[in-house]
Amino acid sequence: MTKLKVTLWAYDGVSDGQHVRVRLVTKNSKGQRHYWKWHKTSSEKTWHTTARDVYGIFEVGAQVAQFKGDKRLDMCTAWK
């Protein structure tokens, strides 16, 4: 089992009634992706958490998206 310590960070500097959310994405040895919980911010915020997978974690990514209410307007993903 792989256990990672993760820090996610997001900043939303525009007062436009929308907000930014960030989440972790992982891929295990079977190629299965896990989309972790979205974290919401309307200013600047950092989250510290852990991620575990019994099949190991072989790829790690982050997604950042802009939302209006619960409607996702756009999103980008970066893998490491």
C-alpha positions as protocol buffer text, in pm:
chain_id: "A"
residue {
  index: 1
  type: MET
  ca { x: 0 y: 0 z: 0 }
}
residue {
  index: 2
  type: THR
  ca { x: 123 y: 348 z: -85 }
}
residue {
  index: 3
  type: LYS
  ca { x: 57 y: 640 z: 148 }
}
residue {
  index: 4
  type: LEU
  ca { x: 139 y: 995 z: 36 }
}
residue {
  index: 5
  type: LYS
  ca { x: 141 y: 1317 z: 233 }
}
residue {
  index: 6
  type: VAL
  ca { x: -12 y: 1584 z: 11 }
}
residue {
  index: 7
  type: THR
  ca { x: -38 y: 1961 z: 26 }
}
residue {
  index: 8
  type: LEU
  ca { x: -287 y: 2132 z: -206 }
}
residue {
  index: 9
  type: TRP
  ca { x: -297 y: 2508 z: -254 }
}
residue {
  index: 10
  type: ALA
  ca { x: -538 y: 2736 z: -436 }
}
residue {
  index: 11
  type: TYR
  ca { x: -573 y: 3110 z: -476 }
}
residue {
  index: 12
  type: ASP
  ca { x: -870 y: 3305 z: -610 }
}
residue {
  index: 13
  type: GLY
  ca { x: -790 y: 3674 z: -637 }
}
residue {
  index: 14
  type: VAL
  ca { x: -1094 y: 3795 z: -831 }
}
residue {
  index: 15
  type: SER
  ca { x: -1419 y: 3907 z: -666 }
}
residue {
  index: 16
  type: ASP
  ca { x: -1654 y: 3790 z: -942 }
}
residue {
  index: 17
  type: GLY
  ca { x: -1903 y: 3567 z: -758 }
}
residue {
  index: 18
  type: GLN
  ca { x: -1715 y: 3256 z: -872 }
}
residue {
  index: 19
  type: HIS
  ca { x: -1471 y: 3042 z: -675 }
}
residue {
  index: 20
  type: VAL
  ca { x: -1179 y: 2806 z: -729 }
}
residue {
  index: 21
  type: ARG
  ca { x: -1162 y: 2443 z: -625 }
}
residue {
  index: 22
  type: VAL
  ca { x: -861 y: 2210 z: -623 }
}
residue {
  index: 23
  type: ARG
  ca { x: -837 y: 1831 z: -589 }
}
residue {
  index: 24
  type: LEU
  ca { x: -588 y: 1546 z: -607 }
}
residue {
  index: 25
  type: VAL
  ca { x: -602 y: 1280 z: -880 }
}
residue {
  index: 26
  type: THR
  ca { x: -403 y: 955 z: -848 }
}
residue {
  index: 27
  type: LYS
  ca { x: -348 y: 651 z: -1069 }
}
residue {
  index: 28
  type: ASN
  ca { x: -263 y: 308 z: -928 }
}
residue {
  index: 29
  type: SER
  ca { x: -78 y: 4 z: -1071 }
}
residue {
  index: 30
  type: LYS
  ca { x: -399 y: -121 z: -1236 }
}
residue {
  index: 31
  type: GLY
  ca { x: -437 y: 210 z: -1423 }
}
residue {
  index: 32
  type: GLN
  ca { x: -740 y: 308 z: -1215 }
}
residue {
  index: 33
  type: ARG
  ca { x: -779 y: 678 z: -1143 }
}
residue {
  index: 34
  type: HIS
  ca { x: -907 y: 810 z: -812 }
}
residue {
  index: 35
  type: TYR
  ca { x: -1058 y: 1157 z: -812 }
}
residue {
  index: 36
  type: TRP
  ca { x: -1033 y: 1288 z: -458 }
}
residue {
  index: 37
  type: LYS
  ca { x: -1260 y: 1544 z: -290 }
}
residue {
  index: 38
  type: TRP
  ca { x: -1276 y: 1901 z: -423 }
}
residue {
  index: 39
  type: HIS
  ca { x: -1152 y: 2175 z: -184 }
}
residue {
  index: 40
  type: LYS
  ca { x: -1311 y: 2517 z: -225 }
}
residue {
  index: 41
  type: THR
  ca { x: -1158 y: 2861 z: -171 }
}
residue {
  index: 42
  type: SER
  ca { x: -1262 y: 3218 z: -232 }
}
residue {
  index: 43
  type: SER
  ca { x: -924 y: 3367 z: -132 }
}
residue {
  index: 44
  type: GLU
  ca { x: -606 y: 3172 z: -50 }
}
residue {
  index: 45
  type: LYS
  ca { x: -600 y: 2838 z: 127 }
}
residue {
  index: 46
  type: THR
  ca { x: -374 y: 2536 z: 181 }
}
residue {
  index: 47
  type: TRP
  ca { x: -491 y: 2182 z: 264 }
}
residue {
  index: 48
  type: HIS
  ca { x: -276 y: 1906 z: 414 }
}
residue {
  index: 49
  type: THR
  ca { x: -398 y: 1550 z: 373 }
}
residue {
  index: 50
  type: THR
  ca { x: -289 y: 1194 z: 292 }
}
residue {
  index: 51
  type: ALA
  ca { x: -376 y: 964 z: 3 }
}
residue {
  index: 52
  type: ARG
  ca { x: -365 y: 583 z: 21 }
}
residue {
  index: 53
  type: ASP
  ca { x: -417 y: 309 z: -236 }
}
residue {
  index: 54
  type: VAL
  ca { x: -377 y: -67 z: -178 }
}
residue {
  index: 55
  type: TYR
  ca { x: -255 y: -103 z: -540 }
}
residue {
  index: 56
  type: GLY
  ca { x: 8 y: 169 z: -500 }
}
residue {
  index: 57
  type: ILE
  ca { x: 14 y: 523 z: -634 }
}
residue {
  index: 58
  type: PHE
  ca { x: 215 y: 550 z: -955 }
}
residue {
  index: 59
  type: GLU
  ca { x: 100 y: 885 z: -1092 }
}
residue {
  index: 60
  type: VAL
  ca { x: -15 y: 1198 z: -912 }
}
residue {
  index: 61
  type: GLY
  ca { x: -202 y: 1493 z: -1055 }
}
residue {
  index: 62
  type: ALA
  ca { x: -389 y: 1800 z: -946 }
}
residue {
  index: 63
  type: GLN
  ca { x: -702 y: 1954 z: -1094 }
}
residue {
  index: 64
  type: VAL
  ca { x: -798 y: 2318 z: -1051 }
}
residue {
  index: 65
  type: ALA
  ca { x: -1138 y: 2440 z: -1162 }
}
residue {
  index: 66
  type: GLN
  ca { x: -1347 y: 2754 z: -1158 }
}
residue {
  index: 67
  type: PHE
  ca { x: -1704 y: 2715 z: -1031 }
}
residue {
  index: 68
  type: LYS
  ca { x: -2014 y: 2930 z: -1011 }
}
residue {
  index: 69
  type: GLY
  ca { x: -2219 y: 2767 z: -737 }
}
residue {
  index: 70
  type: ASP
  ca { x: -2190 y: 2395 z: -808 }
}
residue {
  index: 71
  type: LYS
  ca { x: -2151 y: 2439 z: -1184 }
}
residue {
  index: 72
  type: ARG
  ca { x: -1797 y: 2382 z: -1311 }
}
residue {
  index: 73
  type: LEU
  ca { x: -1701 y: 2648 z: -1566 }
}
residue {
  index: 74
  type: ASP
  ca { x: -1354 y: 2532 z: -1665 }
}
residue {
  index: 75
  type: MET
  ca { x: -1078 y: 2302 z: -1540 }
}
residue {
  index: 76
  type: CYS
  ca { x: -713 y: 2215 z: -1594 }
}
residue {
  index: 77
  type: THR
  ca { x: -516 y: 1906 z: -1491 }
}
residue {
  index: 78
  type: ALA
  ca { x: -141 y: 1865 z: -1438 }
}
residue {
  index: 79
  type: TRP
  ca { x: 29 y: 1526 z: -1385 }
}
residue {
  index: 80
  type: LYS
  ca { x: 364 y: 1457 z: -1222 }
}
